[in-house]
Amino acid sequence: MEMSPERRAKWISNLAEGARQEVSSAIGLLQGADDPGVQEAFRPLVQQLEEVHRALQDLT
């Protein structure tokens, strides 16, 4: 069954918002590490996740 364009847009927005919240949680966990070495090790991943977070925000 095909969705109306409005319903599809709302579905995509809701899906993007849920994903954005999960990415935000992951960023918080990685940045909140007590060990500076761990924070440094995950810095490239955090940067990528921040880009994904911004892209998802554009969809909501």
N, C-alpha and C positions, 0 to 999 in steps of 0.2 A: 504494500500500500504506500502510495506516495504522500509525502507531507506537504502542507502548504508552505510557501516561502517564509511566512511569518513564524510558523511553528518550527521550521527548520532553523531559522536564525536564533530563536529563543533556545532551542536545544543545544546548538553550538555554543551560545553564550554561557549557558549553564554548565556545559561540559568544560569549557575553557576556565570558568571560575573555579570549579572543583580542582582542576589540574593546577591552576595558579596557586591555590591554597596549599596543595601538597608540595609544590616546588618551594614555596615560601617556608614551609616547615623544614624541608631538607636544608635549605640555606641556613636557617637558624641553628639547626643541629650542628652543621659543619663549622659555622663561625663560632659557635659556643663551646668548642672544645677547649679544655683547660690547658692542654699542652700546645705551646706555640709551634712546635715542630709539626704537630698534626694539622694545625691551622694552615701552616705554610704548605704542607703536602697537598691539601685539598683546595688551595687558592685557585688553581686553574679550573677545577670543577665548579667552584662557587661562581666564578666569573661566567662560565657557560650557563649555569642555572639562572643567573641574574638576567642574561640575555633571553632565555626562554621565558622567564617571568614577565619581562617587558612585552614580549611578543604575545603572550597569553592575555596580558592586560588590554592589548589593542583589540582582542576579540570579544571582550566582555563589555 
